[in-house]
């Protein structure tokens, strides 16, 4: 089908733009949607070379755009694994293997905010050149942090590179690193606006940049035509980032009125990326996770739902991100789930949630008006799925639900990747819980007290 026109017929269309589902043919020519409905059928009848796809019983919709996917992390169980057990070239090769899992899940585009050793810039270029299959990618490089650190406490060096972080201190280092990332092909500049100080972890993540530093980052990047995205947990960090001119906020949890006002005034898009937390809440018990830790994750969702919903109703775009790349959110399994979170906790309708994962996701790819909607003129990044996501987006996660995937009108190979064997030295070993006499004894032990400071 790659060099010929394609008519997808008899399917139910969910256009990603909020319209109620409708029956229509979809005509693709030269990689773009050229017509819908009767016009598509009539025009197809005049084309000498045409492929047809019978989508009877299927839903035709835009491909999913995962606005927060760490393709370099390989389902890591910890930051230590990413920082100290991975090699540069092998990281890119394994990411290429995992990219096929995203296609099988109906993901046609991702924003990879920060990658180990900046290798995802190389993978992006290889996919664009047709060297290997994969979704569209927009990439950050190293996430900028201060010496305070990011979300891994003292695992992160006070200066230089640690895994996917780059510590910058002072105006010259900030400006120089942004310019270097621009030269090496970063689509976005990523900033960890908040970080964890181990001894103060009970306070949550703290804002670790001054307002002046955040504005400097935005001014420098914007002068080069590069947008800025920020990891923000907590009201002050979210407020400062919005006022500084950030173009995308990750999480934006625990906003207060001042933070919400700043975000709404500037209509700064938010990718809450609550899938990891939702998985912990729903499945933590099956994983043997401490009930206290499960409760901590649940509170981040419930304590933020009202302000995130208020931002959405005030016109702030929400994007859907999975945080895939960690063991709690493995590739290929949970890319649909943020839509489910939006419906359950934020009160969006399924069609509104689908728009967040498609039309609004185009912002993450810097392709607004180009992808994410089934309409004439848009690029033909399409999926055909069993079930009715307009009723329940969770149907997209059912095994085998995604039947066809197209990027620029080209069909993607959805066959299973070959079986994978262990990679020497790739994972971090664990001996499990401490073997106390109580655990070794005949009575079930009480749950160990949860101390957040010990996690960092």
C-alpha positions as a LaTeX table, in Angstrom:
\begin{tabular}{lrrr}
\hline
Residue & $x$ (\AA) & $y$ (\AA) & $z$ (\AA) \\
\hline
Unk1 & 0.00 & 0.00 & 0.00 \\
Unk2 & 2.97 & 2.33 & 0.50 \\
Unk3 & 3.09 & 4.05 & $-2.90$ \\
Unk4 & $-0.61$ & 3.84 & $-3.75$ \\
Unk5 & $-3.77$ & 5.52 & $-2.62$ \\
Unk6 & $-5.66$ & 3.76 & 0.14 \\
Unk7 & $-9.38$ & 3.66 & 0.87 \\
Unk8 & $-10.36$ & 2.54 & 4.37 \\
Unk9 & $-14.03$ & 1.71 & 4.07 \\
Unk10 & $-16.99$ & 0.64 & 6.24 \\
Unk11 & $-15.31$ & 1.65 & 9.50 \\
Unk12 & $-16.63$ & 3.80 & 12.34 \\
Unk13 & $-14.60$ & 7.01 & 12.51 \\
Unk14 & $-13.59$ & 8.65 & 15.78 \\
Unk15 & $-11.93$ & 11.78 & 14.43 \\
Unk16 & $-9.96$ & 12.91 & 17.51 \\
Unk17 & $-11.55$ & 16.34 & 17.28 \\
Unk18 & $-14.46$ & 15.61 & 19.59 \\
Unk19 & $-17.18$ & 14.73 & 17.08 \\
Unk20 & $-19.49$ & 11.83 & 17.81 \\
Unk21 & $-18.47$ & 8.65 & 15.96 \\
Unk22 & $-19.70$ & 8.37 & 12.39 \\
Unk23 & $-19.58$ & 5.86 & 9.56 \\
Unk24 & $-17.35$ & 7.02 & 6.72 \\
Unk25 & $-14.73$ & 5.94 & 4.27 \\
Unk26 & $-11.28$ & 7.51 & 4.63 \\
Unk27 & $-9.21$ & 8.16 & 1.50 \\
Unk28 & $-5.44$ & 8.52 & 1.80 \\
Unk29 & $-3.31$ & 9.94 & $-1.00$ \\
Unk30 & 0.37 & 10.84 & $-0.86$ \\
Unk31 & 0.50 & 10.20 & 2.85 \\
Unk32 & $-2.37$ & 12.52 & 3.76 \\
Unk33 & $-6.09$ & 12.18 & 4.23 \\
Unk34 & $-7.63$ & 13.60 & 1.08 \\
Unk35 & $-11.35$ & 12.99 & 1.66 \\
Unk36 & $-13.96$ & 11.44 & 3.95 \\
Unk37 & $-17.36$ & 9.84 & 3.42 \\
Unk38 & $-19.16$ & 10.06 & 0.09 \\
Unk39 & $-16.50$ & 12.31 & $-1.36$ \\
Unk40 & $-13.85$ & 9.72 & $-0.49$ \\
Unk41 & $-15.86$ & 6.96 & $-2.18$ \\
Unk42 & $-16.49$ & 9.04 & $-5.29$ \\
Unk43 & $-12.88$ & 10.16 & $-5.59$ \\
Unk44 & $-11.59$ & 6.61 & $-5.00$ \\
Unk45 & $-13.70$ & 5.42 & $-7.92$ \\
Unk46 & $-11.71$ & 7.65 & $-10.26$ \\
Unk47 & $-8.28$ & 6.47 & $-9.11$ \\
Unk48 & $-6.57$ & 3.85 & $-11.29$ \\
Unk49 & $-4.26$ & 2.54 & $-8.55$ \\
Unk50 & $-6.00$ & 2.02 & $-5.25$ \\
Unk51 & $-5.71$ & $-0.31$ & $-2.29$ \\
Unk52 & $-8.79$ & $-0.99$ & $-0.18$ \\
Unk53 & $-9.03$ & $-1.93$ & 3.49 \\
Unk54 & $-12.32$ & $-3.28$ & 4.79 \\
Unk55 & $-12.69$ & $-1.84$ & 8.31 \\
Unk56 & $-16.14$ & $-3.27$ & 8.95 \\
Unk57 & $-16.58$ & $-3.70$ & 12.70 \\
Unk58 & $-13.50$ & $-1.59$ & 13.46 \\
Unk59 & $-12.96$ & 1.96 & 14.68 \\
Unk60 & $-10.77$ & 4.19 & 12.53 \\
Unk61 & $-9.09$ & 6.91 & 14.56 \\
Unk62 & $-5.88$ & 8.93 & 14.81 \\
Unk63 & $-2.87$ & 7.08 & 16.14 \\
Unk64 & $-2.13$ & 7.64 & 19.81 \\
Unk65 & 0.49 & 10.23 & 20.71 \\
Unk66 & 2.27 & 9.46 & 23.97 \\
Unk67 & 3.47 & 12.82 & 25.25 \\
Unk68 & 5.72 & 11.37 & 27.96 \\
Unk69 & 7.54 & 8.20 & 26.96 \\
Unk70 & 11.10 & 7.30 & 27.97 \\
Unk71 & 12.11 & 4.96 & 25.18 \\
Unk72 & 15.72 & 4.73 & 26.40 \\
Unk73 & 14.93 & 3.38 & 29.88 \\
Unk74 & 13.91 & $-0.19$ & 28.95 \\
Unk75 & 11.38 & $-0.81$ & 31.72 \\
Unk76 & 13.90 & 0.08 & 34.41 \\
Unk77 & 13.14 & $-0.76$ & 38.02 \\
Unk78 & 15.19 & 2.14 & 39.38 \\
Unk79 & 17.21 & 5.20 & 38.44 \\
Unk80 & 20.35 & 3.42 & 39.61 \\
Unk81 & 19.78 & 0.88 & 36.84 \\
Unk82 & 19.56 & 3.62 & 34.23 \\
Unk83 & 22.52 & 5.59 & 35.56 \\
Unk84 & 25.01 & 2.80 & 36.16 \\
Unk85 & 24.03 & $-0.36$ & 34.24 \\
Unk86 & 23.51 & 0.95 & 30.71 \\
Unk87 & 25.84 & 1.46 & 27.74 \\
Unk88 & 25.38 & 4.16 & 25.11 \\
Unk89 & 25.15 & 2.16 & 21.89 \\
Unk90 & 23.24 & $-0.73$ & 23.40 \\
Unk91 & 20.71 & 1.69 & 24.90 \\
Unk92 & 19.81 & 2.88 & 21.40 \\
Unk93 & 19.65 & $-0.65$ & 19.97 \\
Unk94 & 17.36 & $-1.89$ & 22.74 \\
Unk95 & 15.17 & 1.21 & 22.34 \\
Unk96 & 14.76 & 0.37 & 18.65 \\
Unk97 & 13.55 & $-3.10$ & 19.67 \\
Unk98 & 11.06 & $-1.59$ & 22.12 \\
Unk99 & 9.79 & 0.94 & 19.56 \\
Unk100 & 8.05 & $-1.91$ & 17.78 \\
Unk101 & 5.99 & $-2.56$ & 20.91 \\
Unk102 & 4.66 & 0.99 & 20.73 \\
Unk103 & 3.51 & 0.50 & 17.15 \\
Unk104 & 1.67 & $-2.67$ & 18.17 \\
Unk105 & $-0.13$ & $-0.62$ & 20.84 \\
Unk106 & $-1.33$ & 1.94 & 18.29 \\
Unk107 & 1.20 & 4.63 & 19.18 \\
Unk108 & 2.21 & 6.62 & 16.11 \\
Unk109 & 4.07 & 9.43 & 17.87 \\
Unk110 & 5.92 & 10.08 & 21.13 \\
Unk111 & 7.65 & 12.86 & 22.98 \\
Unk112 & 10.74 & 11.43 & 24.67 \\
Unk113 & 11.55 & 14.16 & 27.20 \\
Unk114 & 15.06 & 13.09 & 28.21 \\
Unk115 & 17.15 & 10.11 & 27.23 \\
Unk116 & 20.20 & 8.36 & 28.59 \\
Unk117 & 23.28 & 9.72 & 26.83 \\
Unk118 & 21.04 & 11.63 & 24.35 \\
Unk119 & 20.72 & 8.44 & 22.31 \\
Unk120 & 17.06 & 8.96 & 21.43 \\
Unk121 & 18.04 & 11.80 & 19.13 \\
Unk122 & 19.92 & 9.17 & 17.13 \\
Unk123 & 16.95 & 6.79 & 17.18 \\
Unk124 & 14.62 & 9.57 & 16.06 \\
Unk125 & 16.87 & 10.33 & 13.09 \\
Unk126 & 17.15 & 6.64 & 12.19 \\
Unk127 & 13.35 & 6.23 & 12.21 \\
Unk128 & 12.88 & 9.36 & 10.12 \\
Unk129 & 15.45 & 8.07 & 7.61 \\
Unk130 & 13.66 & 4.72 & 7.33 \\
Unk131 & 16.57 & 2.79 & 8.83 \\
Unk132 & 14.24 & 1.12 & 11.34 \\
Unk133 & 10.53 & 1.15 & 12.15 \\
Unk134 & 9.04 & 3.18 & 14.95 \\
Unk135 & 6.65 & 5.98 & 15.83 \\
Unk136 & 7.30 & 9.62 & 15.10 \\
Unk137 & 9.56 & 11.04 & 17.76 \\
Unk138 & 10.21 & 14.46 & 19.22 \\
Unk139 & 13.09 & 14.49 & 21.68 \\
Unk140 & 14.65 & 16.33 & 24.51 \\
Unk141 & 18.32 & 15.75 & 25.29 \\
Unk142 & 19.66 & 15.82 & 28.85 \\
Unk143 & 17.22 & 17.16 & 31.43 \\
Unk144 & 18.63 & 20.32 & 32.98 \\
Unk145 & 18.95 & 20.27 & 36.76 \\
Unk146 & 20.69 & 22.34 & 39.41 \\
Unk147 & 23.18 & 20.87 & 41.88 \\
Unk148 & 20.19 & 20.14 & 44.15 \\
Unk149 & 19.33 & 17.33 & 41.75 \\
Unk150 & 16.26 & 15.78 & 40.19 \\
Unk151 & 14.24 & 12.82 & 41.41 \\
Unk152 & 17.14 & 10.59 & 42.42 \\
Unk153 & 18.74 & 12.48 & 45.29 \\
Unk154 & 22.46 & 11.86 & 45.82 \\
Unk155 & 22.62 & 9.34 & 42.98 \\
Unk156 & 22.99 & 12.39 & 40.74 \\
Unk157 & 26.43 & 13.98 & 40.49 \\
Unk158 & 26.79 & 17.60 & 41.61 \\
Unk159 & 28.04 & 18.54 & 38.16 \\
Unk160 & 28.19 & 17.11 & 34.67 \\
Unk161 & 26.12 & 14.22 & 33.29 \\
Unk162 & 24.38 & 11.46 & 35.22 \\
Unk163 & 22.29 & 9.17 & 32.99 \\
Unk164 & 19.68 & 11.47 & 31.50 \\
Unk165 & 20.47 & 14.51 & 33.68 \\
Unk166 & 22.88 & 17.40 & 33.13 \\
Unk167 & 23.69 & 19.62 & 36.11 \\
Unk168 & 24.13 & 23.27 & 35.16 \\
Unk169 & 25.04 & 26.02 & 37.58 \\
Unk170 & 25.15 & 29.69 & 36.74 \\
Unk171 & 24.19 & 31.69 & 33.69 \\
Unk172 & 27.07 & 30.63 & 31.44 \\
Unk173 & 26.50 & 26.90 & 31.97 \\
Unk174 & 22.75 & 27.24 & 31.42 \\
Unk175 & 23.11 & 29.17 & 28.18 \\
Unk176 & 25.95 & 27.03 & 26.90 \\
Unk177 & 24.15 & 23.76 & 27.48 \\
Unk178 & 20.96 & 24.93 & 25.78 \\
Unk179 & 22.95 & 26.04 & 22.75 \\
Unk180 & 24.83 & 22.73 & 22.69 \\
Unk181 & 21.58 & 20.75 & 22.81 \\
Unk182 & 20.16 & 22.85 & 19.99 \\
Unk183 & 23.21 & 22.10 & 17.86 \\
Unk184 & 22.91 & 18.37 & 18.50 \\
Unk185 & 19.26 & 18.22 & 17.45 \\
Unk186 & 17.06 & 18.54 & 20.53 \\
Unk187 & 13.43 & 19.31 & 19.62 \\
Unk188 & 12.69 & 20.49 & 23.16 \\
Unk189 & 14.64 & 21.67 & 26.18 \\
Unk190 & 13.69 & 19.68 & 29.29 \\
Unk191 & 14.03 & 21.16 & 32.78 \\
Unk192 & 13.54 & 19.42 & 36.11 \\
Unk193 & 11.97 & 22.39 & 37.83 \\
Unk194 & 11.51 & 20.34 & 41.00 \\
Unk195 & 13.85 & 17.94 & 42.74 \\
Unk196 & 14.05 & 15.85 & 45.88 \\
Unk197 & 16.38 & 16.69 & 48.74 \\
Unk198 & 16.76 & 13.37 & 50.63 \\
Unk199 & 16.63 & 14.84 & 54.12 \\
Unk200 & 13.59 & 16.91 & 53.14 \\
Unk201 & 11.80 & 14.25 & 51.11 \\
Unk202 & 8.85 & 14.35 & 53.49 \\
Unk203 & 8.10 & 17.79 & 52.00 \\
Unk204 & 7.83 & 16.33 & 48.51 \\
Unk205 & 9.63 & 17.78 & 45.50 \\
Unk206 & 10.96 & 21.30 & 45.93 \\
Unk207 & 11.35 & 24.03 & 43.34 \\
Unk208 & 15.11 & 24.12 & 42.74 \\
Unk209 & 15.40 & 27.03 & 40.27 \\
Unk210 & 14.93 & 30.75 & 40.74 \\
Unk211 & 12.36 & 32.59 & 38.65 \\
Unk212 & 15.22 & 34.44 & 36.93 \\
Unk213 & 16.96 & 31.18 & 35.97 \\
Unk214 & 13.77 & 29.73 & 34.51 \\
Unk215 & 13.18 & 32.85 & 32.45 \\
Unk216 & 16.78 & 32.70 & 31.20 \\
Unk217 & 16.20 & 29.13 & 30.03 \\
Unk218 & 13.05 & 30.10 & 28.16 \\
Unk219 & 14.55 & 33.22 & 26.61 \\
Unk220 & 17.64 & 31.34 & 25.42 \\
Unk221 & 15.71 & 28.41 & 23.98 \\
Unk222 & 13.00 & 30.54 & 22.40 \\
Unk223 & 15.61 & 32.71 & 20.68 \\
Unk224 & 16.70 & 29.49 & 18.96 \\
Unk225 & 13.12 & 28.49 & 18.12 \\
Unk226 & 13.07 & 25.62 & 20.61 \\
Unk227 & 10.21 & 25.15 & 23.11 \\
Unk228 & 10.75 & 24.36 & 26.78 \\
Unk229 & 9.11 & 21.63 & 28.86 \\
Unk230 & 9.31 & 21.23 & 32.60 \\
Unk231 & 8.87 & 18.53 & 35.23 \\
Unk232 & 6.85 & 20.35 & 37.90 \\
Unk233 & 5.41 & 18.89 & 41.07 \\
Unk234 & 4.05 & 21.42 & 43.51 \\
Unk235 & 2.40 & 24.81 & 43.28 \\
Unk236 & 5.40 & 27.12 & 43.34 \\
Unk237 & 7.33 & 25.27 & 40.65 \\
Unk238 & 4.29 & 25.16 & 38.39 \\
Unk239 & 3.62 & 28.86 & 38.91 \\
Unk240 & 7.21 & 29.87 & 38.24 \\
Unk241 & 7.43 & 27.76 & 35.11 \\
Unk242 & 4.20 & 29.19 & 33.72 \\
Unk243 & 5.30 & 32.76 & 34.40 \\
Unk244 & 8.75 & 32.11 & 32.91 \\
Unk245 & 7.25 & 31.08 & 29.57 \\
Unk246 & 7.37 & 27.28 & 29.59 \\
Unk247 & 5.60 & 25.67 & 26.62 \\
Unk248 & 4.62 & 22.37 & 28.28 \\
Unk249 & 4.32 & 21.26 & 31.89 \\
Unk250 & 4.66 & 17.67 & 33.04 \\
Unk251 & 2.56 & 16.70 & 36.06 \\
Unk252 & 1.63 & 20.18 & 37.40 \\
Unk253 & 0.25 & 18.39 & 40.44 \\
Unk254 & $-0.76$ & 19.99 & 43.73 \\
Unk255 & $-1.44$ & 23.42 & 42.21 \\
Unk256 & $-2.84$ & 26.14 & 44.44 \\
Unk257 & $-4.96$ & 29.08 & 43.24 \\
Unk258 & $-1.96$ & 31.21 & 42.25 \\
Unk259 & $-0.39$ & 28.43 & 40.22 \\
Unk260 & $-3.69$ & 27.59 & 38.54 \\
Unk261 & $-4.22$ & 31.23 & 37.66 \\
Unk262 & $-0.78$ & 31.50 & 36.06 \\
Unk263 & $-1.32$ & 28.35 & 34.01 \\
Unk264 & $-4.82$ & 29.36 & 32.89 \\
Unk265 & $-3.81$ & 32.90 & 31.95 \\
Unk266 & $-1.10$ & 31.59 & 29.64 \\
Unk267 & $-2.94$ & 28.41 & 28.58 \\
Unk268 & 0.22 & 26.39 & 29.15 \\
Unk269 & $-0.42$ & 22.79 & 28.04 \\
Unk270 & $-0.14$ & 20.12 & 30.74 \\
Unk271 & 0.74 & 16.45 & 30.42 \\
Unk272 & $-0.25$ & 15.21 & 33.90 \\
Unk273 & 1.26 & 11.77 & 33.27 \\
Unk274 & $-0.59$ & 10.01 & 36.07 \\
Unk275 & $-0.58$ & 6.53 & 34.55 \\
Unk276 & 2.32 & 5.34 & 36.69 \\
Unk277 & 0.51 & 6.48 & 39.84 \\
Unk278 & $-2.76$ & 4.91 & 38.70 \\
Unk279 & $-1.01$ & 1.60 & 38.05 \\
Unk280 & 0.47 & 1.71 & 41.52 \\
Unk281 & $-2.94$ & 2.44 & 43.03 \\
Unk282 & $-4.74$ & $-0.33$ & 41.17 \\
Unk283 & $-2.05$ & $-3.01$ & 41.10 \\
Unk284 & 0.41 & $-2.15$ & 43.87 \\
Unk285 & $-0.97$ & $-4.86$ & 46.13 \\
Unk286 & $-0.31$ & $-7.48$ & 43.45 \\
Unk287 & 3.29 & $-6.24$ & 43.25 \\
Unk288 & 3.76 & $-6.44$ & 47.01 \\
Unk289 & 4.09 & $-2.67$ & 47.35 \\
Unk290 & 3.77 & $-1.05$ & 50.77 \\
Unk291 & 0.23 & 0.19 & 51.42 \\
Unk292 & 1.73 & 3.48 & 52.60 \\
Unk293 & 3.50 & 3.98 & 49.26 \\
Unk294 & 0.32 & 3.10 & 47.36 \\
Unk295 & $-1.54$ & 5.71 & 49.40 \\
Unk296 & 1.14 & 8.31 & 48.63 \\
Unk297 & 0.69 & 7.74 & 44.90 \\
Unk298 & $-3.08$ & 7.81 & 45.20 \\
Unk299 & $-3.02$ & 11.15 & 47.01 \\
Unk300 & $-1.01$ & 12.72 & 44.21 \\
Unk301 & $-3.90$ & 11.90 & 41.86 \\
Unk302 & $-6.81$ & 12.73 & 44.12 \\
Unk303 & $-5.26$ & 15.89 & 45.56 \\
Unk304 & $-4.58$ & 17.20 & 42.04 \\
Unk305 & $-7.68$ & 16.09 & 40.15 \\
Unk306 & $-9.77$ & 19.16 & 40.96 \\
Unk307 & $-7.19$ & 21.73 & 39.82 \\
Unk308 & $-6.24$ & 19.78 & 36.70 \\
Unk309 & $-9.91$ & 19.47 & 35.76 \\
Unk310 & $-10.39$ & 23.20 & 36.45 \\
Unk311 & $-7.45$ & 24.01 & 34.17 \\
Unk312 & $-8.94$ & 21.85 & 31.41 \\
Unk313 & $-12.37$ & 23.46 & 31.71 \\
Unk314 & $-10.69$ & 26.88 & 31.54 \\
Unk315 & $-9.15$ & 26.02 & 28.18 \\
Unk316 & $-5.76$ & 24.60 & 29.17 \\
Unk317 & $-4.86$ & 21.75 & 26.79 \\
Unk318 & $-4.24$ & 18.38 & 28.43 \\
Unk319 & $-1.93$ & 15.88 & 26.74 \\
Unk320 & $-1.80$ & 12.15 & 27.48 \\
Unk321 & 1.50 & 10.66 & 28.60 \\
Unk322 & 2.27 & 7.25 & 30.05 \\
Unk323 & 5.78 & 7.59 & 31.56 \\
Unk324 & 6.50 & 4.28 & 29.83 \\
Unk325 & 10.06 & 3.14 & 30.35 \\
Unk326 & 9.78 & 2.13 & 33.99 \\
Unk327 & 8.86 & $-1.34$ & 35.21 \\
Unk328 & 5.50 & $-0.11$ & 36.49 \\
Unk329 & 4.60 & 1.11 & 32.98 \\
Unk330 & 6.21 & $-1.31$ & 30.51 \\
Unk331 & 6.24 & $-0.55$ & 26.80 \\
Unk332 & 3.25 & $-1.64$ & 24.79 \\
Unk333 & 0.87 & $-2.22$ & 27.69 \\
Unk334 & $-0.34$ & 1.10 & 29.12 \\
Unk335 & $-0.16$ & 3.84 & 26.48 \\
Unk336 & $-3.95$ & 4.12 & 26.41 \\
Unk337 & $-4.35$ & 4.38 & 30.18 \\
Unk338 & $-3.96$ & 8.13 & 30.68 \\
Unk339 & $-7.28$ & 8.51 & 28.83 \\
Unk340 & $-8.87$ & 6.19 & 31.38 \\
Unk341 & $-7.35$ & 8.30 & 34.19 \\
Unk342 & $-8.74$ & 11.49 & 32.65 \\
Unk343 & $-12.22$ & 9.97 & 32.54 \\
Unk344 & $-12.15$ & 8.41 & 36.00 \\
Unk345 & $-10.47$ & 11.17 & 38.01 \\
Unk346 & $-10.80$ & 14.40 & 36.00 \\
Unk347 & $-14.32$ & 13.91 & 34.68 \\
Unk348 & $-13.57$ & 14.09 & 30.97 \\
Unk349 & $-15.79$ & 12.26 & 28.52 \\
Unk350 & $-14.17$ & 9.45 & 26.52 \\
Unk351 & $-14.20$ & 11.62 & 23.39 \\
Unk352 & $-12.53$ & 14.48 & 25.27 \\
Unk353 & $-9.89$ & 12.08 & 26.59 \\
Unk354 & $-9.27$ & 10.72 & 23.08 \\
Unk355 & $-8.73$ & 14.28 & 21.82 \\
Unk356 & $-6.10$ & 14.74 & 24.54 \\
Unk357 & $-4.26$ & 11.64 & 23.30 \\
Unk358 & $-4.46$ & 12.58 & 19.62 \\
Unk359 & $-5.23$ & 16.16 & 18.56 \\
Unk360 & $-3.63$ & 17.78 & 21.61 \\
Unk361 & $-0.74$ & 15.32 & 21.52 \\
Unk362 & 0.31 & 16.86 & 18.22 \\
Unk363 & 1.67 & 19.76 & 20.30 \\
Unk364 & 4.25 & 17.40 & 21.77 \\
Unk365 & 5.44 & 16.51 & 18.27 \\
Unk366 & 5.40 & 20.19 & 17.18 \\
Unk367 & 2.93 & 19.10 & 14.50 \\
Unk368 & $-0.27$ & 20.92 & 15.48 \\
Unk369 & $-2.73$ & 20.88 & 12.60 \\
Unk370 & $-0.69$ & 18.14 & 10.90 \\
Unk371 & $-1.45$ & 14.97 & 12.87 \\
Unk372 & $-3.91$ & 13.79 & 15.48 \\
Unk373 & $-7.21$ & 14.30 & 13.62 \\
Unk374 & $-9.02$ & 12.29 & 10.95 \\
Unk375 & $-9.79$ & 15.10 & 8.53 \\
Unk376 & $-8.77$ & 16.14 & 5.01 \\
Unk377 & $-5.31$ & 17.64 & 4.88 \\
Unk378 & $-3.97$ & 15.84 & 7.95 \\
Unk379 & $-1.18$ & 13.32 & 7.70 \\
Unk380 & $-2.51$ & 9.78 & 7.64 \\
Unk381 & $-1.29$ & 8.59 & 11.03 \\
Unk382 & $-4.20$ & 6.24 & 11.63 \\
Unk383 & $-5.11$ & 3.11 & 13.55 \\
Unk384 & $-7.94$ & 0.64 & 13.09 \\
Unk385 & $-9.03$ & $-0.98$ & 16.34 \\
Unk386 & $-11.58$ & $-3.49$ & 17.56 \\
Unk387 & $-14.03$ & $-2.16$ & 20.11 \\
Unk388 & $-15.55$ & 1.26 & 20.71 \\
Unk389 & $-13.07$ & 3.65 & 22.35 \\
Unk390 & $-15.69$ & 6.42 & 22.19 \\
Unk391 & $-17.50$ & 4.47 & 24.93 \\
Unk392 & $-14.46$ & 3.17 & 26.78 \\
Unk393 & $-10.88$ & 4.09 & 25.78 \\
Unk394 & $-9.63$ & 1.12 & 27.83 \\
Unk395 & $-10.63$ & $-1.15$ & 24.95 \\
Unk396 & $-7.45$ & 0.08 & 23.24 \\
Unk397 & $-5.46$ & $-1.87$ & 25.80 \\
Unk398 & $-7.07$ & $-5.21$ & 25.08 \\
Unk399 & $-4.61$ & $-7.71$ & 23.54 \\
Unk400 & $-4.96$ & $-7.72$ & 19.78 \\
Unk401 & $-7.32$ & $-4.72$ & 19.71 \\
Unk402 & $-5.06$ & $-2.73$ & 17.37 \\
Unk403 & $-5.46$ & $-4.34$ & 13.96 \\
Unk404 & $-3.82$ & $-1.83$ & 11.60 \\
Unk405 & $-1.42$ & 1.09 & 12.06 \\
Unk406 & $-0.47$ & 3.64 & 9.43 \\
Unk407 & 2.09 & 6.43 & 9.57 \\
Unk408 & 1.97 & 8.84 & 6.63 \\
Unk409 & $-0.38$ & 6.31 & 5.06 \\
Unk410 & 2.23 & 3.55 & 5.19 \\
Unk411 & 1.22 & 0.32 & 6.95 \\
Unk412 & 3.38 & $-0.65$ & 9.90 \\
Unk413 & 4.53 & $-4.15$ & 10.74 \\
Unk414 & 2.62 & $-5.29$ & 13.83 \\
Unk415 & 4.24 & $-8.70$ & 14.13 \\
Unk416 & 5.76 & $-9.66$ & 17.47 \\
Unk417 & 9.41 & $-8.70$ & 17.96 \\
Unk418 & 11.70 & $-11.73$ & 18.16 \\
Unk419 & 12.16 & $-13.26$ & 21.62 \\
Unk420 & 14.70 & $-11.41$ & 23.72 \\
Unk421 & 17.38 & $-12.99$ & 25.90 \\
Unk422 & 19.05 & $-11.43$ & 28.96 \\
Unk423 & 21.72 & $-8.77$ & 28.43 \\
Unk424 & 24.74 & $-9.19$ & 30.72 \\
Unk425 & 24.95 & $-6.53$ & 33.42 \\
Unk426 & 21.80 & $-4.73$ & 32.25 \\
Unk427 & 19.63 & $-4.96$ & 35.36 \\
Unk428 & 20.10 & $-4.08$ & 39.01 \\
Unk429 & 20.01 & $-7.11$ & 41.31 \\
Unk430 & 17.83 & $-7.14$ & 44.41 \\
Unk431 & 17.78 & $-9.52$ & 47.36 \\
Unk432 & 14.27 & $-8.43$ & 48.31 \\
Unk433 & 13.18 & $-7.45$ & 51.82 \\
Unk434 & 15.42 & $-7.66$ & 54.85 \\
Unk435 & 15.24 & $-11.17$ & 56.33 \\
Unk436 & 14.43 & $-10.38$ & 59.94 \\
Unk437 & 13.71 & $-13.05$ & 62.54 \\
Unk438 & 10.10 & $-11.97$ & 62.41 \\
Unk439 & 9.88 & $-12.76$ & 58.71 \\
Unk440 & 11.64 & $-16.08$ & 59.25 \\
Unk441 & 9.29 & $-16.97$ & 62.12 \\
Unk442 & 5.91 & $-18.73$ & 62.00 \\
Unk443 & 3.72 & $-15.60$ & 62.33 \\
Unk444 & 3.04 & $-13.20$ & 59.46 \\
Unk445 & 5.14 & $-10.06$ & 60.00 \\
Unk446 & 3.67 & $-6.60$ & 60.31 \\
Unk447 & 4.28 & $-4.27$ & 57.40 \\
Unk448 & 7.54 & $-2.37$ & 57.78 \\
Unk449 & 7.07 & 1.35 & 58.41 \\
Unk450 & 7.31 & 3.44 & 55.25 \\
Unk451 & 9.96 & 6.19 & 55.37 \\
Unk452 & 10.04 & 8.32 & 52.26 \\
Unk453 & 13.51 & 9.69 & 53.06 \\
Unk454 & 14.99 & 6.21 & 52.69 \\
Unk455 & 13.89 & 5.99 & 49.07 \\
Unk456 & 16.32 & 8.61 & 47.83 \\
\hline
\end{tabular}
